[in-house]
Amino acid sequence: MAPASSSRPARSPWSAPRTLARRVRRRVLLHRRGLSALCAGLAVLVALGAASPQAPPTVRAWTAATDLAGGSVLRPGSVVAREVPPGTLPDDAVTDPRQVVGRVLAAPVTRGETLTRLRVVQGRLLRGYPGRTAVPLRVADATAVSLLRVGDRVSFVLADPAGRAAPEVLVEDVPVVALPAAADRSAGLSDGAPPGRLVVVAVPDLAATRVAARAATAVLIPVWRD
């Protein structure tokens, strides 16, 4: 006797995936409110991220840690790194603190001011002047300094504005090795800086300390011959 045929229809190879799809669809419909809220929250986060302003780009600058007077020797603690906008960095800005540490400031700098190579007295200024030290001297009369040129030989007289002491010669016949540019006071770039201009001269090594110390507390008058 032949076996009786089964009445159950043959299963289609696509029935299992369809069943799974129906189950997934039911799950989605069941939790559609929660899923909608989740999608809305994600959309808000994406929109906020796109609308948030990006942090502006910065570059590293080496700046003065404190207010420093002209003639000061820069120490490792005198220089600190700060992040500044790229457009504010001078072309001759110091890129490595080793370029200036140990050198003498040719002009005063204020706390946070970016250090440049022109702010320090470079060793090459003394080329041709063996046995001498570069000393920056501040002259109150900037007009008188404008008449000087690098290479001029000049003497400096100490004067007491109150007239309590007679004038005396501080140093004689020393060569001018640098004339730092005058600060632009009209643009407000030198607020708080001392008046006048600096003259950097090559002083004999043994007299350098005395000259720098005396010049720091007196009025200087330059005298020279053409």
C-alpha positions as CSV (number, residue, x, y, z in Angstrom):
1,M,0.0,0.0,0.0
2,A,1.3,3.4,-0.9
3,P,1.9,5.9,1.9
4,A,-0.7,8.5,2.4
5,S,0.4,12.0,1.2
6,S,0.6,14.7,3.9
7,S,-2.0,17.4,3.7
8,R,0.4,20.1,5.1
9,P,1.6,22.4,2.2
10,A,5.3,22.6,1.4
11,R,7.0,25.5,3.1
12,S,8.3,28.2,0.9
13,P,12.0,29.1,1.2
14,W,10.9,32.7,1.7
15,S,8.4,32.1,4.5
16,A,11.0,32.3,7.4
17,P,12.3,35.8,6.3
18,R,8.8,37.0,5.8
19,T,7.8,35.8,9.3
20,L,10.8,37.6,10.8
21,A,10.0,40.8,8.9
22,R,6.4,40.8,10.2
23,R,7.7,40.3,13.7
24,V,10.2,43.2,13.4
25,R,7.4,45.4,11.9
26,R,5.1,44.6,14.9
27,R,8.0,45.5,17.3
28,V,8.6,48.8,15.5
29,L,4.9,49.6,15.5
30,L,4.7,48.7,19.2
31,H,7.6,51.0,20.2
32,R,7.1,53.7,17.5
33,R,6.6,56.5,19.9
34,G,9.8,55.8,21.8
35,L,11.7,55.4,18.5
36,S,10.3,58.7,17.2
37,A,11.4,60.5,20.4
38,L,14.9,59.0,20.1
39,C,15.2,60.0,16.4
40,A,14.0,63.5,17.3
41,G,16.6,63.8,20.1
42,L,19.4,62.7,17.8
43,A,18.3,65.2,15.2
44,V,18.5,68.0,17.8
45,L,22.0,67.0,18.9
46,V,23.2,66.9,15.3
47,A,21.7,70.4,14.7
48,L,23.2,71.8,17.8
49,G,26.6,70.4,16.9
50,A,26.5,72.0,13.5
51,A,25.4,75.3,14.8
52,S,28.0,75.5,17.6
53,P,30.9,77.9,16.7
54,Q,34.2,76.3,16.1
55,A,37.1,77.2,18.3
56,P,39.3,79.7,16.5
57,P,42.8,78.5,15.4
58,T,45.7,79.5,17.5
59,V,49.5,79.3,17.3
60,R,52.1,79.2,20.1
61,A,53.9,82.4,21.0
62,W,56.7,82.9,23.5
63,T,55.8,85.9,25.7
64,A,57.2,87.8,28.7
65,A,56.1,86.1,32.0
66,T,56.3,89.5,33.8
67,D,57.0,93.2,33.1
68,L,60.7,93.4,32.2
69,A,62.9,96.5,32.0
70,G,65.2,97.3,29.2
71,G,68.7,95.9,29.9
72,S,67.3,92.9,31.8
73,V,68.8,89.5,31.1
74,L,66.2,87.0,30.0
75,R,66.1,83.9,32.3
76,P,64.2,80.6,31.6
77,G,61.4,81.8,33.9
78,S,61.1,85.1,32.1
79,V,59.6,83.4,29.0
80,V,56.3,81.5,28.9
81,A,54.3,80.0,26.0
82,R,50.8,81.3,25.2
83,E,48.3,80.5,22.4
84,V,47.4,83.5,20.3
85,P,45.5,84.1,17.0
86,P,47.8,83.6,14.0
87,G,47.2,87.1,12.7
88,T,48.7,88.7,15.8
89,L,52.1,86.9,15.6
90,P,54.9,89.2,14.4
91,D,57.0,88.0,11.5
92,D,60.1,88.1,13.7
93,A,58.5,86.4,16.7
94,V,60.7,84.0,18.7
95,T,59.9,80.4,17.8
96,D,62.1,78.8,20.4
97,P,62.9,80.3,23.9
98,R,66.6,79.3,23.5
99,Q,66.8,82.1,20.9
100,V,66.5,84.7,23.6
101,V,67.2,83.2,27.0
102,G,70.5,84.6,28.3
103,R,70.3,87.7,26.1
104,V,69.8,91.3,27.1
105,L,66.5,93.1,26.4
106,A,67.1,96.1,24.2
107,A,63.7,97.6,25.3
108,P,61.1,97.1,28.0
109,V,58.4,94.5,27.5
110,T,55.1,94.1,29.3
111,R,53.7,90.9,30.8
112,G,52.1,88.8,28.0
113,E,53.9,90.7,25.2
114,T,55.2,88.5,22.4
115,L,59.0,88.4,22.3
116,T,60.7,89.1,19.0
117,R,64.3,88.8,17.9
118,L,64.5,92.6,17.7
119,R,63.7,93.0,21.4
120,V,67.0,91.5,22.4
121,V,70.6,92.6,21.9
122,Q,72.1,90.0,19.5
123,G,75.7,88.9,19.9
124,R,76.5,90.0,16.3
125,L,76.0,93.6,17.4
126,L,79.4,93.4,19.1
127,R,81.2,92.0,16.2
128,G,84.3,94.2,15.7
129,Y,84.2,95.3,19.4
130,P,86.1,92.8,21.4
131,G,86.2,93.2,25.1
132,R,82.9,95.1,25.2
133,T,79.4,94.5,26.4
134,A,76.2,95.9,24.8
135,V,74.3,98.1,27.2
136,P,70.9,99.7,26.4
137,L,70.6,103.3,27.7
138,R,67.3,105.1,27.8
139,V,67.5,108.8,26.7
140,A,64.4,110.9,27.6
141,D,64.9,113.1,24.6
142,A,63.8,110.9,21.7
143,T,64.5,113.7,19.2
144,A,68.1,113.7,20.1
145,V,68.3,110.0,19.6
146,S,66.8,110.4,16.1
147,L,69.9,112.3,15.1
148,L,72.2,109.3,15.9
149,R,73.2,106.5,13.6
150,V,74.6,103.1,14.2
151,G,78.4,103.4,14.3
152,D,78.4,106.9,15.8
153,R,80.6,107.4,18.8
154,V,78.9,109.1,21.7
155,S,79.3,110.1,25.3
156,F,76.6,110.3,27.9
157,V,76.2,112.9,30.7
158,L,74.2,112.2,33.9
159,A,72.0,115.1,34.8
160,D,69.9,115.7,37.9
161,P,66.5,117.2,37.0
162,A,66.2,118.7,40.5
163,G,69.6,120.4,40.2
164,R,70.9,118.9,43.5
165,A,73.9,117.4,41.9
166,A,76.3,118.6,39.2
167,P,76.3,116.9,35.9
168,E,78.9,114.1,35.4
169,V,80.1,112.0,32.5
170,L,78.8,108.5,32.7
171,V,80.7,107.0,29.8
172,E,82.8,108.5,27.0
173,D,83.3,107.8,23.4
174,V,81.4,104.5,23.0
175,P,80.1,103.2,19.7
176,V,76.4,103.0,19.0
177,V,75.6,99.4,18.0
178,A,71.7,99.5,17.8
179,L,68.9,102.0,17.8
180,P,65.6,100.2,18.6
181,A,62.6,101.7,16.8
182,A,60.5,104.2,18.8
183,A,57.2,102.9,20.2
184,D,54.1,104.0,18.4
185,R,52.3,105.9,21.2
186,S,49.7,107.3,18.8
187,A,48.4,103.8,18.3
188,G,48.3,103.0,22.0
189,L,50.9,100.2,21.6
190,S,53.2,101.5,24.3
191,D,50.9,102.4,27.2
192,G,52.8,102.3,30.4
193,A,56.2,102.2,28.7
194,P,58.9,104.7,29.8
195,P,59.3,107.8,27.6
196,G,62.2,108.5,25.2
197,R,64.2,106.0,23.2
198,L,66.9,103.4,23.8
199,V,70.4,103.7,22.5
200,V,72.5,100.4,22.6
201,V,76.2,101.1,23.0
202,A,79.3,98.9,23.3
203,V,80.8,99.6,26.7
204,P,84.1,98.1,28.0
205,D,83.3,94.9,29.9
206,L,84.6,96.2,33.2
207,A,82.4,99.3,33.1
208,A,79.2,97.7,31.8
209,T,77.6,96.9,35.2
210,R,78.4,100.4,36.6
211,V,77.1,102.1,33.5
212,A,73.8,100.1,33.5
213,A,73.2,100.7,37.2
214,R,73.8,104.4,37.1
215,A,71.8,104.9,33.9
216,A,68.7,103.2,35.4
217,T,68.1,106.1,37.9
218,A,69.3,109.2,36.1
219,V,68.5,111.4,33.1
220,L,70.9,110.8,30.3
221,I,72.1,113.4,27.8
222,P,74.0,112.1,24.7
223,V,76.8,114.3,23.4
224,W,78.8,113.5,20.3
225,R,80.9,114.9,17.4
226,D,80.2,114.4,13.7
